[in-house]
Amino acid sequence: MMGATLSHVSVSYGSETAVDDVTLDITSGERFAIMGPSGAGKSTLLRAIAGLEPLASGSISVAGRVISDLPTHQRSVGLMFQDYALFPHMTVGHNVAYGLRMAGVPPADRTRIVGELLHTIDLDGYADRPVATLSGGERQRVALARTLAPQPSLVMLDEPLGSVDQLLKDDLIIQMRDILGIVGATSIYVTHDRTEAESFADRIAIMRSGLLVRVGTPADVWDDPRTVFVARFMGHRSIVDGGRIGAEPGPTLIHTDAITIGHDGSIPGVVRSSSFRDGAYRSDIDLAGGIVEVSTRHALEVGSPIGLSIDPAGVRPLLVDEV
Amino acid sequence: MDTGVDGNRPITVSRPFGRFGTALVIAVPLLFLGYFFAYPLVAILLRGLTTPEGLNLGIFGDILGDRTLRGVAAFTVWQAALSTVLTLAIGLPTAWVFARFTFPGKRLLSAATLVPFVLPTLVVATAFLNLLGPQGLFGIDLTGTLWIILLAHVFYNFAVVVRGVGSFWATIDPHLEDAARTLGASPWRAFRTVTLPVLVPAIASTSALVFLFSFTSFGVVLLLGDLSHSTIEVEIWRQTTSFLRLDIASALAVLQIVGIGIVLAFYGRFERRVRSAFRYLQPTPRRPRTRGERVAVPTILTGAFVYLGVPLAILVARSFAQPSGGFGWENYANLVDLPDRFAAFISPSSAIANSLKFASVAVIIALVIGLLAATALTYSSRVVSRTFDVFVMLPLGASAVTIGFGFLIALDRPVDLRTSLILIPIAHALVGIPFVVRSVNPALGGVQNELREAASTLGASPLRTFLTIDARIVTRSVFVGAAFAFAISMGEFGATTFIARPASPTIPIAIFRYLGRPGAAPFGAAIAMSVILMLVTGAAILAIDTLGSRSDSR
């Protein structure tokens, strides 16, 4: 089987478990994203797959080959670092060619492949430039090209846009997606930023305290986050006690589009705040069992009472997280 | 405010002492260094290059024609090169461990590596004499061989490599090596193709320093070498004191100054590259993680500390071996009351008293001149400060013997100072001044101009701003500089041999004389005195390390 399989992978630092029994199947050519808050163990997981951190237990196979017992340089797993880690004493061309050199590719072929890759990342003619002269976005692309050059079986990107301007991000992420599509690489993208993960990945996983707590397509995870933590992480704001809205008691997610204002049999609440964001007025309504967010075309008056009705189709029960 | 071009140096320079005061602040260290350093150096050059009839380069022909002297010159370069290569080979693994890893006791061990470096070379020589000399513990006598000289040079230069390369290594992004590994490089290949090339400037500048220290080695070679294993430094001393050939000594000194100049130029070139090199990250050392690291880190540390610790431990142990047999305090008791026939008419207690007196005066001189120089460096224009900086640092590169020899041939004008005892602390202070400046200058330069501006908007005059802001902030680094100056003075040997009067020996001079006497009592006294000197300098290092690291985390 191509792709990558992690089974029961754990990494620990002394008594502390950084990656806790992670099992995951990534299909060949899939773009997969792992997100979670900082310290969740995302980067450690990537480093463990690359062989830069020793496994406490479990095994890893990539492209049908068990790699967890191999040293890093024999794993054929590419890792792009958040700080890019471009070799400062080499030119752009030599950076990109490094993996080819290690693989014993003859110089003539190296030059050709580097030329093609620089063309792909839109940096034709940059081969002889010292890396110190590059802009942030250029560095990012060179780092990607260097990672891709030896055609690794698995490409891993560790916060690849962490140090790029917000304005550039959207373009770069699409660019990266396309480049990985062109070369047909299986990839894992790690980020703490939900929108990056969503725009990049076919499937996403959410990691917390070393555990993978939810895996699925971005749409699935958004629709049914299953736990309070995932719901909050996906940007949901309307989480209330189900008992207040006629559902099962316990934490409950209400999708914003399932909430309408002022119908019969409505649930009473009070407007806590109202402000304009992303094309509409967002108001927090206090239901005395939690806050829900409604979206309106006009501002609501803070402190005024309001009635809400909720479409049961947009209600999802949530589990409280164990940790 | 700050353009960031040159650290925190403000663009607009406030002058806390007014124009006249600033001139004075520059003039005093300039005159001091001019008369006590530059002038003797020029005198050596004139003495070496000229005769009353004019330019005389024939003396160099004589030197190169003399088989012994040619051998000395060749050996000087050869042993320095070997010492450098060996120190790198032995020091780099430890530099790696300190740069990349955390482990229990790291701070203490890091301070411990510094001990051999600041230890007086004479104590190092005594320790190796005790270990591998004619009365050595293992029954092997390596004195008069290249090996014992190399062992001693590696011993005290070890810290130069660990600190010099290690501190640079720590700031190299560990992801560079990780990236190389994921791109298919084996650990060794990743080191060779990525880490090593990035380290080159630090390795080169450090090598230059180690080479320089070995090239001008005096105490170690004097005690452990022989006529065919001798350095130019020792030969200058021998030509002066044994043969009274000041012309040959001067010419040798000129040769040595040329050699030092070449090495310093090399050092400066790479030092600049080190400073301007990318500083990617704050160091992020971590615990050893992989199986290989868990074996390598303790092994390297153990090896390093056996090498550094054993000679010193055995020196201390030997100091308790009594001449009359058994173990006890006899050697130390002898320091108070050593029979004259053993002591070569040098009373140990008066040597200790002399050393303390000279060191106190040397510290005062080094502080006054060093603080004025540091202040001048901070408050003068960039061009002036660059030039002045080089001038102030030069005594560090000059060898001890050059300084002592220069005093001897130059300081009879305008008044004959050569018999004055003040020359001893002045010579010691010359070596101490660069340390004072290097300790104080960063702290003074690091005082943000905003602080001064805030003080002046709150109503402080320029002088009061200096006294209440600058002076307060640098206090701790002044103590660091003073501790350096003290340790240097206590252990200084090369220059002192030229200018100490028989009636006013210092501790290192006394150790040297005792070692030259036959019998167990003087040898024991020399060792006991070496231990005392080791403890004094060790205490100074501890003070430096504690105060220094606290002022870093200010």
Boltz contact constraints between the chains, C-beta under 6 A:
constraints:
  - contact:
      token1: [A, 50]
      token2: [B, 182]
      max_distance: 6.0
  - contact:
      token1: [A, 52]
      token2: [B, 178]
      max_distance: 6.0
  - contact:
      token1: [A, 54]
      token2: [B, 290]
      max_distance: 6.0
  - contact:
      token1: [A, 72]
      token2: [B, 181]
      max_distance: 6.0
  - contact:
      token1: [A, 73]
      token2: [B, 181]
      max_distance: 6.0
  - contact:
      token1: [A, 73]
      token2: [B, 184]
      max_distance: 6.0
  - contact:
      token1: [A, 73]
      token2: [B, 185]
      max_distance: 6.0
  - contact:
      token1: [A, 73]
      token2: [B, 186]
      max_distance: 6.0
  - contact:
      token1: [A, 78]
      token2: [B, 182]
      max_distance: 6.0
  - contact:
      token1: [A, 79]
      token2: [B, 182]
      max_distance: 6.0
  - contact:
      token1: [A, 81]
      token2: [B, 175]
      max_distance: 6.0
  - contact:
      token1: [A, 85]
      token2: [B, 173]
      max_distance: 6.0
  - contact:
      token1: [A, 85]
      token2: [B, 175]
      max_distance: 6.0
  - contact:
      token1: [A, 85]
      token2: [B, 176]
      max_distance: 6.0
  - contact:
      token1: [A, 85]
      token2: [B, 179]
      max_distance: 6.0
  - contact:
      token1: [A, 87]
      token2: [B, 194]
      max_distance: 6.0
  - contact:
      token1: [A, 88]
      token2: [B, 278]
      max_distance: 6.0
  - contact:
      token1: [A, 89]
      token2: [B, 197]
      max_distance: 6.0
  - contact:
      token1: [A, 89]
      token2: [B, 198]
      max_distance: 6.0
  - contact:
      token1: [A, 98]
      token2: [B, 183]
      max_distance: 6.0
  - contact:
      token1: [A, 99]
      token2: [B, 183]
      max_distance: 6.0
  - contact:
      token1: [A, 99]
      token2: [B, 184]
      max_distance: 6.0
  - contact:
      token1: [A, 102]
      token2: [B, 183]
      max_distance: 6.0
  - contact:
      token1: [A, 102]
      token2: [B, 184]
      max_distance: 6.0
  - contact:
      token1: [A, 102]
      token2: [B, 185]
      max_distance: 6.0
  - contact:
      token1: [A, 103]
      token2: [B, 184]
      max_distance: 6.0
